[in-house]
Amino acid sequence: MWQRNTLCLLFFIYAIISYSSISYGISEEFLRLISITTLEQEPIYEAEKKIIEAIQDRKVDESDYKPIVEGEFTGSLLLYDNFRKNRGITDKDKHDFSLTSILKVYDFGRKGLIYESADKSIEIQQINLLKIKNREAERLYKIISDYDFSSRKMEKLTLYENFLNSQGEKIRDKYSLGGGTILELNQFEQLVNSFILQRQSIARDLRDAKSQFNRYFSSPFRLGIFPAEAELTARAYNINGKPFVSNEYNLDEILLDLEIRKSRLEQEVSASEMFPDITLGLKLTKFDVVSANNDFEVRATATSKLNLFDGFRRKYTVRGQSERIAALAAQLRNAKLLKDQRLSQYMIRYQNLRDEAKVEVEKKQKAKKDWDIAKEMATVTALDMGTEIRYASSILASELRLMDIEAEQGLLLIQGISVKGKLANYFNIPEENTETIF
């Protein structure tokens, strides 16, 4: 007996381990569909171009602190001179060439500040790319969700339509045989007209969803790959923790924090312009290039520039940057409040939908139970057709509402993860697009 219990326990542990390794119930096909399509969107390429531009700007900043070599050729042709001629002094035409190399060797720390500011610019563009991926993944998820739930609703309506057709034939036959009333027939026709309007509305939603899907997705839509709300929730908790609670910066806050850091660096660069920089150089000059004489000189140069007065430009620049930092800090505080407010709203709405779903499930189960009881009683008392239609309509309404609740719950989960800035991780979207050449 104990051996059997031990085997059961081992099998249970193995099942848990196996379940934890299957991407939390969401198919890899669905994750890959979102991931690949996100990377194909035009805003992604635009954001990647800005990263490349920021990297190139960093290289431009580096070139300011590398040796610079300049060549200069000067030529002069004497047209008229009565000063040297009257005094017996000759002056020949001149063609000189000089080669100069300079290197900025010290600037009181501005070099490091400029490099760090350029690095912050690259980080800002990288976070901006992640933010765009987040936004695009959320939008693409909603497109697939609309298509999937509209398709499933149409399947439910098709089954209900078949049921109505069968009941309609019975009602018309009963009326033609004199067993039914005109009131019963008119009520059924009104029910059919109402159903037709409902079907047209959902069919229109399905056409719109299909159009949106075909516009953004290159792969064909396949039923069955869209995850259930429980699978979405399980993955959210396993990868990102509680979807409606955030104890760290989201992408908006990270961007503002980087902007503040970059502005402080730029402020320090502006403030340091009051200190001189030191540049060393080497200049080679060849005199009279066209002559056979080997006349040249080599000079070492040292230059130090000091800005004594700039019309208070530096003062106002530093003050303006201080005001910008204060404004960004206020935006950062507001971003934190907005994030917490949105997550709280999503959580409350999600909980309300969960409670509503419980009520709808109970209504659906009660309608099914009452219908089953009515069918059992049909052996004693004939089951009225209107009663069957009423039960079927109640079940259909509950099923459609449960679909709406499931779709909205799934979207709220994705929106909550998007607010936290974790959708790229949730959908396994790579950090870099392999199709982009840097």
C-alpha positions in Angstrom: 0.0 0.0 0.0 2.8 2.4 0.9 4.5 1.7 -2.4 1.4 2.7 -4.3 1.1 5.9 -2.3 4.7 6.7 -3.0 4.3 6.1 -6.7 1.2 8.4 -6.7 3.2 11.1 -4.9 6.1 10.9 -7.3 3.7 11.1 -10.3 2.1 14.2 -8.8 5.4 15.9 -8.3 6.4 15.0 -11.9 3.1 16.4 -13.2 3.8 19.7 -11.3 7.3 20.0 -12.8 6.1 19.1 -16.3 3.3 21.7 -16.1 5.7 24.4 -15.0 7.8 23.9 -18.1 5.1 24.4 -20.7 5.0 28.1 -21.0 2.2 28.4 -18.4 -0.5 27.0 -20.7 -0.1 29.6 -23.5 0.9 28.0 -26.9 4.2 29.0 -28.3 2.4 29.6 -31.6 0.4 32.4 -30.1 3.4 34.0 -28.4 5.4 33.7 -31.6 2.6 35.3 -33.6 2.5 38.4 -31.3 6.3 38.6 -31.1 7.0 38.4 -34.8 4.2 40.7 -35.8 5.2 43.3 -33.2 8.7 43.5 -34.7 7.3 44.0 -38.2 5.4 47.2 -37.3 6.6 50.5 -38.7 7.0 52.3 -35.3 9.5 49.7 -34.3 11.8 50.5 -37.3 11.5 54.2 -36.6 12.5 53.7 -32.9 15.5 51.5 -34.0 16.6 54.2 -36.4 16.7 56.7 -33.5 18.9 54.3 -31.5 21.3 54.2 -34.5 21.3 58.0 -34.7 22.0 58.3 -30.9 25.0 55.8 -31.3 26.3 57.9 -34.2 26.0 61.1 -32.1 28.1 59.4 -29.4 30.8 58.7 -32.0 30.7 62.3 -33.1 31.3 63.4 -29.5 34.2 61.0 -29.3 35.8 62.5 -32.4 36.0 65.9 -30.7 38.6 64.4 -28.3 40.7 62.6 -31.0 43.7 64.1 -32.8 42.7 66.5 -35.7 45.0 66.8 -38.7 44.5 69.8 -41.0 46.3 70.7 -44.2 46.5 74.2 -45.6 47.9 75.6 -48.8 48.4 79.3 -49.4 49.5 81.0 -52.6 50.1 84.6 -53.4 50.9 86.4 -56.7 52.5 89.9 -56.5 50.6 92.2 -58.9 52.1 95.6 -58.0 54.4 97.0 -55.3 56.0 100.5 -55.4 57.2 100.2 -51.8 59.7 97.4 -52.0 60.7 98.3 -55.6 61.7 101.9 -54.8 63.8 100.6 -51.9 65.4 97.8 -53.9 63.7 95.0 -51.9 62.4 92.1 -54.0 59.4 90.0 -53.0 58.7 86.8 -54.9 55.4 85.0 -55.4 54.7 82.7 -52.4 53.2 79.2 -52.2 53.3 77.8 -48.7 51.9 74.6 -47.3 51.3 73.7 -43.7 50.2 70.6 -41.9 48.7 71.0 -38.4 47.7 68.4 -35.8 45.9 69.4 -32.6 44.6 67.4 -29.6 42.4 68.6 -26.7 44.2 67.2 -23.7 42.2 68.6 -20.7 38.9 70.4 -20.3 38.1 70.1 -16.6 35.9 67.0 -16.8 33.7 68.0 -19.7 34.8 65.1 -21.8 33.4 62.5 -19.3 30.2 64.5 -18.8 29.6 64.7 -22.6 30.2 61.0 -23.0 27.9 60.1 -20.1 25.2 62.4 -21.5 25.5 60.7 -24.9 25.2 57.3 -23.2 22.0 58.5 -21.5 20.6 59.5 -24.9 21.2 55.9 -26.2 19.5 54.5 -23.1 16.5 56.8 -23.6 16.1 55.6 -27.2 16.4 52.0 -26.1 13.7 52.4 -23.4 11.6 54.3 -26.0 11.9 51.3 -28.3 10.8 49.0 -25.4 7.8 51.3 -24.7 6.7 51.1 -28.4 7.0 47.3 -28.4 4.8 47.4 -25.3 2.2 49.5 -27.0 2.2 47.6 -30.2 1.9 44.2 -28.5 -1.1 45.4 -26.5 -2.8 46.7 -29.7 -2.1 43.4 -31.6 -3.4 41.4 -28.7 -6.7 43.2 -28.8 -7.0 42.6 -32.6 -6.5 38.9 -32.1 -8.9 38.9 -29.1 -11.6 40.7 -31.0 -11.3 38.2 -33.9 -11.2 35.1 -31.7 -14.2 36.1 -29.6 -16.3 37.3 -32.5 -15.7 34.0 -34.3 -16.7 32.0 -31.2 -19.8 34.1 -30.8 -20.8 33.4 -34.4 -20.5 29.7 -33.7 -22.8 30.0 -30.7 -25.3 32.0 -32.8 -25.2 29.5 -35.6 -26.1 26.7 -33.2 -28.9 28.8 -31.7 -30.1 29.6 -35.2 -30.4 25.9 -36.0 -32.4 25.5 -32.8 -34.7 28.4 -33.7 -35.3 27.0 -37.2 -36.3 23.6 -35.8 -38.6 25.3 -33.2 -40.0 27.6 -35.9 -41.1 24.6 -38.0 -42.8 23.0 -35.1 -44.7 26.3 -34.2 -45.8 26.8 -37.8 -46.9 23.2 -38.2 -48.8 23.5 -34.9 -50.5 26.7 -36.0 -51.4 25.3 -39.4 -53.0 22.3 -37.7 -55.1 24.7 -35.5 -53.3 23.8 -32.3 -51.4 27.1 -32.0 -52.4 30.8 -31.7 -51.5 33.8 -33.8 -50.1 35.4 -30.6 -47.6 32.6 -30.2 -46.6 32.8 -33.8 -46.2 36.6 -33.7 -44.0 36.3 -30.5 -41.8 33.8 -32.2 -41.4 36.1 -35.3 -40.4 39.0 -33.0 -37.9 36.8 -31.4 -36.4 35.8 -34.8 -36.2 39.5 -35.8 -34.4 40.4 -32.6 -32.0 37.5 -33.2 -31.3 38.6 -36.8 -30.4 42.1 -35.5 -28.1 40.5 -32.9 -26.5 38.3 -35.5 -25.9 41.2 -37.9 -24.2 43.2 -35.2 -21.8 40.4 -34.3 -21.2 39.6 -38.0 -20.2 43.3 -38.5 -17.9 43.0 -35.5 -16.4 39.9 -37.0 -15.8 41.5 -40.4 -14.1 44.5 -38.7 -11.9 42.2 -36.6 -11.0 40.1 -39.6 -10.1 43.2 -41.6 -7.9 44.5 -38.8 -6.2 41.1 -38.4 -5.5 40.8 -42.2 -4.1 44.3 -42.2 -1.4 43.7 -39.5 -0.8 40.0 -39.5 0.9 38.0 -42.3 -0.1 34.6 -40.9 -3.6 33.3 -41.3 -5.9 33.2 -38.3 -6.4 29.8 -36.7 -9.0 29.0 -34.0 -7.7 27.4 -30.9 -4.4 29.2 -30.4 -5.9 32.0 -28.4 -5.4 31.4 -24.7 -8.1 31.3 -22.1 -8.3 34.0 -19.5 -7.0 31.5 -16.8 -3.9 30.8 -18.9 -3.3 34.5 -19.4 -3.6 35.0 -15.6 -1.3 32.0 -14.8 1.4 33.4 -17.1 1.0 36.9 -15.7 1.6 35.7 -12.1 4.4 33.4 -12.9 6.4 35.8 -15.0 5.5 39.3 -13.7 4.0 38.7 -10.3 0.7 40.4 -9.4 -0.5 42.0 -12.7 -2.1 45.0 -10.9 0.6 45.8 -8.4 3.9 47.5 -9.2 6.7 48.3 -6.8 9.2 49.5 -9.3 9.5 52.1 -12.1 7.6 51.4 -15.3 8.8 52.5 -18.7 7.4 56.0 -18.5 9.1 56.5 -15.1 12.4 55.1 -16.4 12.3 57.5 -19.3 11.6 60.5 -17.1 14.4 59.4 -14.7 16.8 59.1 -17.6 15.8 62.5 -18.9 16.4 64.0 -15.4 19.9 62.4 -15.3 20.7 63.6 -18.8 19.6 67.2 -18.0 21.8 67.2 -14.9 24.8 66.2 -17.0 24.0 68.8 -19.6 23.7 71.4 -16.8 27.2 70.4 -15.5 28.6 70.7 -19.0 27.2 74.2 -19.3 28.4 75.2 -15.9 32.0 73.9 -16.7 32.3 76.2 -19.7 33.6 78.9 -17.4 36.8 76.8 -17.0 39.5 76.9 -19.8 40.5 73.9 -21.9 44.0 73.0 -23.0 44.8 72.0 -26.5 48.3 70.9 -27.7 49.3 70.9 -31.4 52.2 70.4 -33.8 52.5 72.5 -37.0 54.8 71.8 -40.0 55.2 74.5 -42.5 56.9 74.2 -45.9 57.8 77.6 -47.4 57.7 78.3 -51.1 56.6 74.9 -52.2 57.4 75.5 -55.9 61.0 76.4 -55.2 63.9 73.9 -54.9 64.8 75.3 -51.5 64.1 73.0 -48.6 62.8 75.7 -46.3 60.4 74.5 -43.5 59.7 74.9 -39.8 58.1 72.8 -37.1 56.3 74.5 -34.2 54.7 73.0 -31.1 51.6 74.9 -30.0 49.6 75.1 -26.8 46.3 76.8 -26.6 44.1 77.6 -23.7 40.8 79.4 -24.1 38.9 81.1 -21.3 35.5 82.7 -21.7 35.6 85.9 -19.7 32.2 87.2 -20.5 29.4 85.7 -22.7 26.5 88.1 -22.1 25.1 85.8 -19.2 24.4 83.1 -21.7 25.9 80.4 -19.5 24.0 81.7 -16.5 20.6 81.6 -18.2 21.3 78.2 -19.8 22.1 76.7 -16.4 19.0 78.3 -14.9 16.8 77.0 -17.7 18.1 73.5 -17.3 17.4 73.7 -13.5 13.8 74.6 -14.3 13.6 71.7 -16.8 14.9 69.3 -14.2 12.2 70.5 -11.7 9.5 70.1 -14.4 10.7 66.5 -15.2 10.7 65.7 -11.5 7.1 66.8 -11.2 6.2 64.7 -14.2 7.9 61.7 -12.6 5.8 62.1 -9.5 2.6 62.4 -11.6 3.6 59.4 -13.6 3.9 57.3 -10.4 0.4 58.5 -9.3 -1.1 57.8 -12.7 0.4 54.3 -12.8 -1.0 53.4 -9.4 -4.4 54.9 -10.3 -4.6 53.0 -13.6 -3.6 49.7 -12.0 -6.1 50.2 -9.2 -8.9 50.9 -11.7 -8.0 47.8 -13.7 -7.9 45.6 -10.5 -11.3 46.9 -9.4 -12.9 46.4 -12.8 -11.3 42.9 -13.0 -12.7 41.9 -9.6 -16.1 43.2 -10.6 -16.1 41.2 -13.8 -15.0 38.1 -11.9 -18.0 38.5 -9.5 -20.3 39.1 -12.5 -19.0 35.9 -14.2 -19.9 33.9 -11.1 -23.5 35.2 -11.3 -23.7 34.5 -15.0 -22.4 30.9 -14.5 -25.1 30.4 -11.8 -27.8 31.7 -14.2 -26.6 29.5 -17.0 -26.5 26.4 -14.7 -29.9 27.2 -13.3 -31.4 27.6 -16.8 -29.9 24.3 -17.9 -31.2 22.6 -14.7 -34.7 24.0 -15.2 -34.6 22.9 -18.8 -33.6 19.4 -17.9 -36.3 19.2 -15.3 -38.9 20.4 -17.8 -37.8 17.7 -20.2 -38.2 15.1 -17.5 -41.7 16.4 -16.8 -42.6 16.2 -20.5 -43.6 12.6 -20.0 -46.4 13.9 -17.8 -47.1 17.3 -19.2 -46.3 18.4 -22.8 -43.3 20.7 -22.9 -44.3 24.1 -24.2 -42.2 25.3 -27.2 -42.0 28.8 -25.8 -40.6 27.4 -22.6 -37.8 25.6 -24.5 -37.0 28.8 -26.5 -36.9 30.8 -23.3 -34.5 28.4 -21.6 -32.3 28.3 -24.8 -32.3 32.1 -25.1 -31.3 32.5 -21.4 -28.4 30.1 -21.8 -27.3 31.8 -25.0 -27.4 35.3 -23.3 -25.3 33.9 -20.4 -22.8 32.3 -22.7 -22.3 35.5 -24.8 -22.0 37.6 -21.7 -19.4 35.2 -20.3 -17.4 35.6 -23.5 -17.5 39.3 -23.2 -16.4 39.1 -19.6 -13.5 36.7 -20.5 -12.4 39.0 -23.3 -12.5 42.1 -21.1 -10.7 40.3 -18.2 -8.0 39.2 -20.6 -7.6 42.8 -22.0 -7.4 44.2 -18.4 -4.6 41.8 -17.6 -2.7 42.8 -20.7 -3.3 46.5 -20.0 -2.1 46.0 -16.4 1.1 44.3 -17.6 1.5 47.0 -20.2 1.3 49.8 -17.6 4.1 48.0 -15.7 6.1 47.9 -18.9 6.5 44.1 -19.0 4.6 43.0 -22.2 7.8 42.5 -24.1 8.9 39.9 -21.5 5.4 38.5 -21.3 5.2 37.8 -25.1 8.9 36.8 -25.4 9.6 39.8 -27.7 13.4 39.9 -28.3 15.3 43.1 -27.4 16.7 43.6 -30.9 15.2 43.0 -34.3 17.5 40.5 -36.1 16.3 42.0 -39.4 17.7 45.4 -38.6 21.3 46.0 -39.5 23.1 48.3 -37.1 
